[in-house]
Amino acid sequence: MLDSPNNLPNLDDHEPPTSDNVLRPHWPEGVVAGASYEVLCDDKGRKGGSWLRVMVSPADSDVHLMMQDWEQIPDDEPNPLPSIRIRTRAGGGRNSRTRQALLWLAEAIRLDALEHGSTASVTPPPE
């Protein structure tokens, strides 16, 4: 069965966010299969060359994550190890919801690593 608005429940708007309910499989209201959702890098996104994009496949509802770090278009080459920065509000960030979602993504990866260590991992910070 495909993940789609037809078979995944929406979360109750009044339920406080926890890893139990935020990470429970559900189809977010407003997300459309086939659409791309893009956020520009807070530091280098002014020219549109550094971005993070999420696309939900219309064929199977698989989620694709893409990133590009190429600030000097077309004079330079894209960074082969792209990284974009989503700052905190205090640090000048403009995308607080995206930042929060990425924190939840990190938590989801951490929980998957605990359950399925061979397909997900967590690298601790250096001491």
C-alpha positions in Angstrom: 0.0 0.0 0.0 1.4 3.4 -1.0 1.9 6.2 1.5 -0.7 8.8 0.4 -3.3 11.1 1.8 -5.8 8.2 1.3 -4.2 5.8 3.7 -2.2 7.8 6.3 -4.0 9.7 9.0 -3.4 13.4 9.8 -2.2 14.2 13.3 -4.7 16.0 15.6 -3.9 19.7 15.5 -4.1 19.8 19.3 -1.7 17.0 20.1 1.6 18.4 21.4 4.6 17.4 19.1 6.6 14.5 20.5 8.8 12.0 18.7 6.0 9.5 19.2 3.4 11.5 17.2 5.6 13.6 14.9 7.5 10.6 13.6 4.4 8.4 13.3 3.7 7.7 9.6 1.2 10.2 8.4 0.6 12.4 5.4 1.1 16.1 6.2 -1.9 18.2 5.2 -0.9 20.3 2.2 1.9 18.1 0.9 1.2 17.0 -2.7 2.8 14.0 -4.5 4.7 15.2 -7.5 5.4 18.7 -6.0 8.9 19.9 -5.1 9.5 21.8 -1.8 12.7 23.9 -1.8 14.5 26.1 0.7 17.4 28.3 -0.1 20.6 28.3 2.1 20.5 31.1 4.7 24.1 32.0 3.8 24.5 31.4 0.1 21.0 31.1 -1.3 20.7 34.7 -2.5 21.4 33.7 -6.2 19.4 30.5 -6.0 22.4 28.2 -6.4 22.4 26.7 -2.9 19.3 24.9 -1.9 17.7 21.9 -0.3 14.7 20.3 -2.1 12.3 17.6 -1.1 10.2 15.9 -3.8 7.4 13.3 -3.3 7.2 10.9 -6.3 3.8 10.9 -7.9 4.3 7.3 -9.0 5.0 5.6 -5.6 5.0 8.4 -3.0 8.7 7.8 -2.2 10.4 10.9 -0.8 13.6 12.2 -2.6 16.0 14.7 -0.9 18.2 16.8 -3.2 20.8 19.4 -2.4 22.9 21.8 -4.4 25.7 24.1 -3.2 26.7 26.2 -6.2 26.9 29.9 -5.3 28.9 31.3 -8.2 26.7 30.3 -11.1 27.8 29.9 -13.9 31.4 30.9 -13.2 32.2 28.0 -10.9 31.4 24.3 -10.4 28.9 22.9 -7.9 30.4 21.7 -4.6 30.8 17.9 -4.8 29.9 17.7 -1.1 27.0 20.1 -0.9 26.0 21.6 2.4 23.5 24.3 3.2 22.9 26.1 6.4 19.5 26.7 8.0 20.2 29.2 10.8 18.4 29.8 14.1 16.2 32.9 14.2 18.8 34.5 16.5 21.5 33.8 13.9 19.6 35.5 11.1 17.7 32.4 9.9 14.5 32.8 7.9 13.3 29.3 7.8 12.5 28.2 11.3 10.0 25.5 10.3 12.5 23.9 8.0 15.1 24.0 10.7 12.7 22.3 13.1 11.8 19.7 10.5 15.5 18.9 10.0 16.0 18.5 13.7 13.1 16.0 13.7 14.8 14.3 10.7 17.9 13.9 12.8 15.9 12.4 15.6 14.2 10.0 13.2 17.6 8.9 11.9 18.8 8.4 15.5 15.8 6.2 16.3 16.2 4.2 13.1 19.9 3.7 13.9 18.9 2.2 17.3 16.4 -0.1 15.6 18.2 -0.9 12.3 21.9 -0.1 12.9 23.0 -1.4 9.5 20.9 1.0 7.5 21.1 4.2 9.6 23.9 5.6 11.8 24.8 8.4 14.2 28.3 9.8 14.3 28.9 11.4 17.8 30.5 14.8 17.9 34.3 14.9 18.5 35.5 15.1 22.0 
